[in-house]
């Protein structure tokens, strides 16, 4: 396709796909059997917690997979029909993912600070996704692009949360990496978890805003050329 952007001009798409695949491969199997004992987090937080958690994980896995396809410029340029369908799959999976996240957020292990962070993440993910969907239905493609970039940045906060939680534990609770007596639920670990809950989505959202506004003139010319 003339003028289409080559895949090598977006060298981050392959690493993103690999990281997403590794994340899903290491996280999803624990929940496929619907056995609460296999959960990475304690599930004794009320009858609604585990069903909401499983829903969040299953639909979130679909959401992340569709997001990788949405972010692939070559696919968008050469197979617009696949791009449109993966976008529909993203929206259809992001909505229940966000709603389930709102339920899970009400049973925090780290107290009110973590509850507020995860609730805000769920609300923003749901809001941005719906605004992006409405914009494309109204053929406001520039607005659609910006809202979906924000939505996708929040969707991947669960992936970056793994990095930030490990980093913050290593910085603030280095003994947790070698001391088996420091377990999940200890005050030190919970403090790092709360900080990670905020940092993982705030940093992603800030990056999304930078990405959206980094070259406004170039973006406007590209959108006018559609």
N, C-alpha and C positions, 0 to 999 in steps of 0.2 A: 504494500500500500504506500503510495507516494507520501512522503513527509511523515510517515509513521515513526514513532520513537523506537529506536532499537533497544532490545532487551539489555544489552550491556551498558546502556546509559543509566540503568537503574540496578547497579550491582548488588544492592541490598536485598532484592526480592528473593534470591536463592537462599541466603543465610536466614532470612525471615521465615521462609517455608521450612527450612531444616529445624530451626529452633522451635517453631510451632509444632512440627511433627514429633520432635523429641519430647516436648512438654506434654502433648496428648498421649504419647506412648507410655510415659512414666506415670501419668496421673489417672487416666481413664480406666485402666484395668482394675483398679481397686474398687470401682463402683459398678462394674458390669454385672457382677453377681448379686447386686443389691443386698450385700451383707454389711450391716452397720459396723461390725467388728473390724472390717478392712479399711474403714474411713481414716483419712489422715488427721482428722480433727474429732474430738469427742462428740458423740451424737446424743448424749443424755440431756438434751435441752428442750424437751417437749415433743409431742407427737408430730408437730408440723415441720420440725427442723430437718430431719433426714430426707423426707420426700421432697422438700424444697431444695435441699442441697443436691440431691441426685438430678432433679430437673435442671437446676442451674448448670451442673457439670455436663449433662448430656446435650442440652440445647446450646450451651456455651461452646462445646467442641465443634458442633456444626457451624456456629457463628464464626469461630476463628478460622475454620477451613475455608468458608466462603469469603472471609475478609482477605485472606491471602490471594485468592483469585481476583477480588475486586481491586487490589493494589498492584496487579501485574499489568503494566502499560501495554506490553505486546499483545496480551489476550484481549484487552479492551479495543485495541486498534484493529486487530485481525479477525477477531471473533466477537463482534458486539452483541450478538444474540446470547452467547454464553455469559458475557459480562452482565447483561441485563438479568438473566435467570439467576446467576450467582448473587446479584444484588437483591433479588426478591427472596432468595433463601436466607441471605444475611438478615434482612429485616424481619422475616418470619421467625427466625431463631433468636434474634436479639431481643425481641419483645418479651417472650417468656423467660429468657435468661435474666433480663433486668427485673422482671416481676418476682422471680424466684429469689434473686439476690436481695430484694427488699424484705422478703420474709426471713431469709437466713440472717440478715443484718440485725434483726431484732433479738437475736440470741448470741450476743458477743461474748467472747472469752476475755476480752481486754477492757470491758467496761464501757462507759458512755462514749468516750472518745473514739473507740473503734466502731461503736454502733453508729455514731454520727457520720464517720468517714464512709463506711460501707453503704449507709442509707443514701448519702449524697451521691456516691458513685452510681448506685442503682437508678436514682431519679434522673441524673444527668444522662446516663446511657439511654434510658427510655425516651427522655425528652429529645435528645439530639437525633436519635434514630427516627422518631416520628416526624420531626421537623424536616429531616432530610427526605423522607418518603413523601411528605406533602409537597415539598419544593419540586421534586421531579415530576409528580403528578400534574403540577401547575406549569411544568416546563421551564422552571427557573433553575437552569442547570448550574449557574455559578453558585447560587445559594445551596443547591443540593450537594455540590462537591464539598463545600466548606462544612456543612453540617455532618456529612458522612465521614470526613476526615476526623472531626472531633469524636464522633461515635466510635470509629475504629480505634482511635488512640485510647479511648476508655476501655474498649473491648480487650485490648492487649495489656491492660494494666494487671490482669491476673498473671500474665506471663512475667512481666517485669517485677511483680511482687515477689516472685521466687528469688530474683537477684537481690532486690532491696532487703528482703528479710534476712537472707544469708549474710549480706554485707553488714547490716546493722547489728546482727548478733555477733559477728566477728569483731566489730568495733567496740560495742558496748558490753557484750557478754562473751569475751573470748574463751572463757573457761567452758562454755557450753559445747564447744567443738571437741573437747577432750574429757570433760567431766560428765559421766553418765547420770550423776545425781541431779543435775540441772535438766529437768524434763519439761515437756510441754505443759503449760499451766503455771509454771513458776513465775514470780513477779518479774524477774529479769527478762525472761523470754516474752512475756506478755507486753512489756514495755517496748521491746523491739518490734513486736507484731503490730502494735498500735501505730508506731512511727511509720512502719512500712505500709500500712493501710492508707495513710495519707500521702506519703511520698510517691507511691507507685502510680496513683492516678493523677496527682497534681503535676508531677514532672511530665508525664505523657501528654497532658492537656496543654501545658506550656509549650512543649515541643510542637504540638499540632498547630497552635496559634502562630508560632514562628514559621512553620512550614506554609501555612495559608498566606501569610502576609510578607513572605520573604521577597517575592518578585511580583508585585501587584500588576505592573504594566504588562509583563510577559504573560501573566495569567489572563488578563483581560483580552489581549490580542488572540490568545489561543481559543478562548471561549467565543469570541466574535467570529472566528474562522470556522466554527462548526456548521 
